[in-house]
């Protein structure tokens, strides 16, 4: 009588295994059922362009523009990697294959391609889910920064002047906007600090930075007050991580302030679904990224253009 329970146990195990196998097979079928988006992934064109740009720039990285081409290749490869991870995660249908762009014989052949990728990314930010919007905003800002590393790639268009979005500030965006205001306060102070250490030919860049950050500071104060919040006040002084003693150290502290602004504005994109507010934040992120690039170059930082500004390194 001892064999009967064993036989029943084996049969039960076989039945359970068969049921589990059927359940596993049903998972992909369910994914194609109601709610599955069968349209092509809007990030796919960005991914294809980033891949093509990285390959083209890598092929140019042995000529006279080797350093610039290498920076471009690395940044666009980083964009492609971030995009591929997200595209693969959703696994939506691939769009119809298109002809690859023509080979680049010189760095200047990538100028228009970079500008197009920047605009495509910028146009997508307002309508994407939050977890995608921040990544694409950082890629747009990275393309905008790359336009400033060499005349052959740019200069590219500067971001529009600061403008308040229409409508009320969403409650979830108040804290990120306060952090952005704190970063803008610090940037205004930093530009005031470095004037004594910069040669006269930096005057326009210094004045432009002060004006831009002052405008965004004032905008944020108005927005937060209208939302019923008390705008954060500036510190009496800020403590740079390294002493400012010459042109290079002055450039580095400005670049750091711009990077802090980029991080704060990217956080705004990540914490709201409001299209108008995202656009305002995107413009500020792009502006900080573009201003920070020549300052990083002057300070000897490499790469001069951050691939995905605002993201934690």
C-alpha positions in Angstrom: 0.0 0.0 0.0 3.0 2.3 0.2 3.2 2.8 -3.6 -0.2 4.4 -4.1 0.5 7.8 -2.5 3.7 8.1 -4.3 2.0 7.5 -7.7 -0.7 10.1 -6.9 2.0 12.6 -5.9 3.8 12.1 -9.2 0.6 12.6 -11.1 -0.2 15.8 -9.2 3.2 17.1 -9.9 2.8 16.4 -13.6 -0.6 18.1 -13.7 0.8 21.1 -11.8 3.8 21.4 -14.1 1.6 21.3 -17.2 -0.7 24.0 -15.8 2.3 26.2 -14.9 3.7 25.8 -18.5 0.3 26.9 -19.9 0.2 29.8 -17.6 3.7 30.9 -18.7 2.8 30.6 -22.4 -0.3 32.8 -21.7 1.7 35.8 -20.5 3.0 37.1 -23.9 -0.5 36.5 -25.3 -2.0 38.7 -22.6 0.5 41.4 -23.3 -1.0 41.7 -26.8 -4.5 41.9 -25.5 -6.5 45.0 -24.5 -4.3 47.8 -23.3 -1.2 46.8 -25.3 0.0 49.7 -27.4 0.7 48.4 -30.9 2.0 51.7 -32.3 5.7 52.2 -32.9 7.7 53.5 -30.0 8.2 57.3 -30.3 11.7 56.9 -28.9 12.8 54.6 -31.7 13.8 57.4 -34.2 15.8 59.0 -31.4 17.6 55.7 -30.8 18.3 55.1 -34.5 19.7 58.7 -34.9 21.9 58.4 -31.7 23.3 55.0 -32.9 24.1 56.4 -36.4 25.7 59.6 -35.0 27.8 57.6 -32.6 29.1 55.4 -35.3 29.7 58.3 -37.7 31.6 60.3 -35.1 33.7 57.3 -34.1 34.8 57.0 -37.6 35.9 60.6 -37.6 37.8 60.3 -34.3 41.1 59.6 -36.0 41.4 62.8 -38.0 42.1 66.4 -37.2 38.9 66.8 -35.2 39.6 63.6 -33.2 38.9 65.1 -29.7 35.6 66.8 -30.7 34.5 63.7 -32.7 35.4 61.5 -29.7 33.3 63.6 -27.4 30.4 63.5 -29.8 30.7 59.8 -30.3 30.8 59.1 -26.5 27.8 61.4 -25.8 25.6 60.0 -28.6 26.6 56.4 -27.6 25.4 57.3 -24.0 22.1 58.6 -25.5 21.7 55.4 -27.5 22.3 53.2 -24.5 19.7 55.0 -22.4 17.2 55.0 -25.2 17.7 51.3 -26.0 17.2 50.2 -22.4 13.8 52.0 -22.4 12.7 50.9 -25.9 13.6 47.3 -25.1 11.8 47.5 -21.8 8.4 48.3 -23.4 9.1 46.1 -26.5 6.6 47.9 -28.7 6.5 47.2 -32.5 9.5 48.5 -34.4 8.8 51.1 -37.1 9.3 50.4 -40.7 13.1 50.4 -41.5 14.4 53.5 -43.1 17.6 54.1 -45.1 20.5 55.0 -42.8 21.8 58.5 -43.1 24.7 59.1 -45.5 28.2 58.6 -44.2 29.8 61.7 -42.6 33.0 62.8 -44.4 33.6 65.6 -41.9 32.4 66.8 -38.5 30.3 69.5 -40.1 28.2 66.7 -41.8 26.8 65.9 -38.3 25.7 69.5 -37.6 22.2 69.2 -39.0 21.7 65.7 -37.7 22.5 66.9 -34.2 20.1 69.9 -34.5 17.4 67.6 -35.7 17.8 65.1 -32.9 17.7 67.9 -30.4 14.4 69.3 -31.8 12.9 65.8 -31.9 13.7 65.2 -28.3 12.5 68.6 -27.2 9.2 68.1 -29.0 8.5 64.8 -27.2 9.2 65.9 -23.6 5.8 67.5 -22.9 3.7 64.4 -23.8 5.8 61.6 -22.4 5.2 59.7 -19.1 7.4 61.0 -16.3 9.9 58.2 -16.3 10.6 58.9 -20.0 10.2 62.7 -20.0 13.2 63.3 -17.8 15.5 61.0 -19.8 14.5 62.6 -23.1 14.8 66.1 -21.7 18.4 65.2 -20.6 19.2 63.9 -24.1 17.8 67.1 -25.7 20.0 69.2 -23.3 23.0 67.0 -24.2 22.5 67.6 -27.9 22.2 71.3 -27.2 25.4 71.3 -25.2 27.3 69.3 -27.9 26.4 72.1 -30.4 28.7 74.4 -28.4 31.9 72.2 -28.4 33.0 73.2 -31.9 31.9 75.7 -34.6 31.5 72.7 -37.0 28.6 71.5 -34.8 26.9 74.7 -33.8 26.4 77.1 -32.3 22.8 75.9 -32.2 19.9 77.9 -30.9 19.8 79.2 -27.4 16.8 78.3 -25.3 13.9 80.8 -25.3 13.8 83.4 -22.6 12.2 82.5 -19.3 8.4 82.5 -19.5 5.8 81.4 -17.0 3.6 78.5 -18.0 -0.1 79.1 -18.3 -2.3 77.8 -15.5 -1.7 77.1 -11.8 1.5 75.4 -10.5 0.7 71.8 -9.7 1.0 71.0 -6.0 3.6 68.2 -6.6 5.9 70.7 -8.4 6.2 73.2 -5.6 9.1 71.6 -3.8 11.1 71.0 -7.0 10.5 74.6 -8.0 11.8 75.7 -4.6 14.9 73.7 -5.3 15.3 75.3 -8.7 14.9 78.7 -7.1 17.6 77.9 -4.6 19.9 76.9 -7.4 19.1 80.1 -9.3 19.9 82.2 -6.2 23.3 80.5 -5.9 24.0 81.0 -9.6 23.3 84.7 -9.4 25.7 84.9 -6.4 28.4 82.9 -8.2 28.4 85.1 -11.3 28.9 88.1 -9.0 31.8 86.4 -7.2 33.8 85.5 -10.3 33.9 88.9 -12.0 37.1 89.9 -10.2 38.9 86.8 -11.5 37.9 86.9 -15.1 39.6 88.8 -18.0 37.7 91.5 -19.7 36.9 89.3 -22.7 34.6 87.2 -20.4 32.4 90.2 -19.8 29.6 89.3 -22.2 29.4 85.7 -20.9 29.3 86.9 -17.4 26.7 89.6 -18.0 24.6 87.1 -20.0 24.7 84.6 -17.2 23.7 87.1 -14.6 20.8 88.4 -16.7 19.5 84.9 -17.5 19.6 83.6 -13.9 18.1 86.7 -12.6 15.2 86.4 -15.0 14.6 82.8 -14.1 14.9 83.6 -10.3 12.3 86.3 -10.6 10.0 84.0 -12.7 10.2 81.3 -10.0 9.5 83.7 -7.2 6.4 84.9 -9.0 5.2 81.4 -9.8 5.7 80.2 -6.2 4.0 83.2 -4.7 1.0 82.7 -7.0 0.9 79.0 -5.9 0.6 80.2 -2.2 4.1 79.2 -1.3 6.7 81.4 0.3 9.7 81.5 -2.2 12.9 80.3 -0.6 15.3 83.1 0.2 18.9 83.3 -1.0 21.7 82.5 1.4 23.9 85.4 2.6 26.8 83.7 0.9 27.7 80.4 -0.7 30.8 78.2 -0.1 32.4 77.0 -3.4 33.9 73.5 -3.1 37.3 74.9 -4.2 38.7 78.4 -3.6 38.3 80.8 -6.5 41.8 82.3 -7.2 42.2 82.6 -11.0 40.4 82.2 -14.3 40.3 78.4 -14.3 38.9 78.1 -10.8 36.4 80.9 -11.5 35.3 79.0 -14.7 34.9 75.8 -12.7 32.7 77.4 -10.0 30.5 78.8 -12.7 30.3 75.5 -14.5 29.3 73.8 -11.2 26.6 76.4 -10.6 25.2 75.8 -14.1 25.3 72.0 -13.5 23.4 72.5 -10.2 20.7 74.5 -12.1 20.5 71.8 -14.7 19.9 69.1 -12.1 17.2 71.2 -10.3 15.3 71.9 -13.5 15.5 68.3 -14.6 13.9 67.4 -11.3 11.0 69.7 -12.2 10.5 67.8 -15.4 10.5 64.5 -13.4 7.9 65.7 -10.9 5.1 67.0 -13.1 2.8 66.0 -15.9 1.9 69.6 -16.7 3.0 70.2 -20.3 3.5 73.9 -19.9 5.6 73.6 -16.7 7.7 70.8 -18.3 8.4 73.1 -21.3 9.5 75.9 -19.0 11.7 73.5 -17.1 13.1 72.0 -20.3 14.1 75.5 -21.6 15.9 76.2 -18.4 17.7 72.9 -18.4 18.8 73.5 -22.0 20.0 77.0 -21.2 22.0 75.9 -18.2 23.6 73.0 -20.2 24.6 75.3 -23.1 26.0 78.0 -20.8 27.9 75.5 -18.7 29.7 73.9 -21.7 32.2 76.7 -22.5 32.8 77.3 -18.8 33.7 73.6 -18.4 36.0 73.9 -21.4 37.7 77.0 -19.9 38.2 75.1 -16.6 39.8 72.2 -18.4 37.0 69.8 -17.6 36.6 66.7 -19.9 34.3 66.2 -21.6 33.4 69.8 -22.1 29.8 68.8 -22.9 27.9 66.6 -20.4 26.1 63.8 -22.3 22.9 63.9 -20.2 22.9 67.1 -18.2 21.0 67.1 -14.9 21.3 63.4 -14.3 23.4 62.1 -11.5 26.8 61.1 -12.7 
